[in-house]
Amino acid sequence: MTAVLVGLPTTTTGGAGSSLAVNLPASPIAGNLLLMLLGFWSTAPGDPSGWALSHVTANTASMRLAVYTRTVTGSEGATVAVNGYVADDPRTAIVLQASGAGGVDVVDSALAATPFNCPAIVTTMANDLVLVSAFTETQGTSTFDDFPAGTTTLTKLKTAVVGGYAGMHSLGSRAQAVAGSTGTTTVTATGTGMSTSVAVLTLAVKPASVDSTQFFRLLR
């Protein structure tokens, strides 16, 4: 079995106030895995109701990322409220749906110069779905470039300017057929007025295990 993305990610940007109504996939399929990646400055928001925190980058008093998961039940609705952001700080959210997913492993780094390297993660199963993500802020016209060949750029989003800054968030994916190191993945930001700090993540979405009785049935 292979973990694969279903449809395109939904995205949300904000900055005013201290909350964000995060857009969710329009037609989630029961049993699939939802992944929510939040980009924010310094202080992590509260956990959204019904979602499990998988990982949050270290508190660097700068850009940070958090990863939440949820198994689709059909009761998700169109949005979910995330509260407790620092008022009027730029913030982003990306939500993906994956089928055939059995769990998530995450590693992270905080970097201070472009190009940025999303760190390597050692997968323990074959057919993982590898996701790489970066979040930073800009006072100018900066943007993330596409990920290099071999990694599909899923989305690049940028908030409106809030308090003098705009948040930038990038996400890419690729399949990893065999267990082992993913290697690092480079993402580059170009333009003017970019922050000197960025949070980056590498996630490995593991395929669901097939129990032995199902396996032997398939062999008949």
Secondary structure as UniProt FT lines:
FT   STRAND          4..5
FT   STRAND          10..14
FT   TURN            17..18
FT   STRAND          19..23
FT   TURN            30..31
FT   STRAND          33..41
FT   TURN            49..50
FT   STRAND          52..56
FT   STRAND          63..71
FT   STRAND          79..83
FT   TURN            87..88
FT   STRAND          91..99
FT   STRAND          101..111
FT   STRAND          116..118
FT   STRAND          122..123
FT   STRAND          128..138
FT   STRAND          143..144
FT   TURN            149..150
FT   STRAND          152..158
FT   TURN            163..164
FT   STRAND          165..176
FT   STRAND          180..181
FT   STRAND          185..187
FT   STRAND          189..190
FT   STRAND          198..207
FT   HELIX           212..219
//
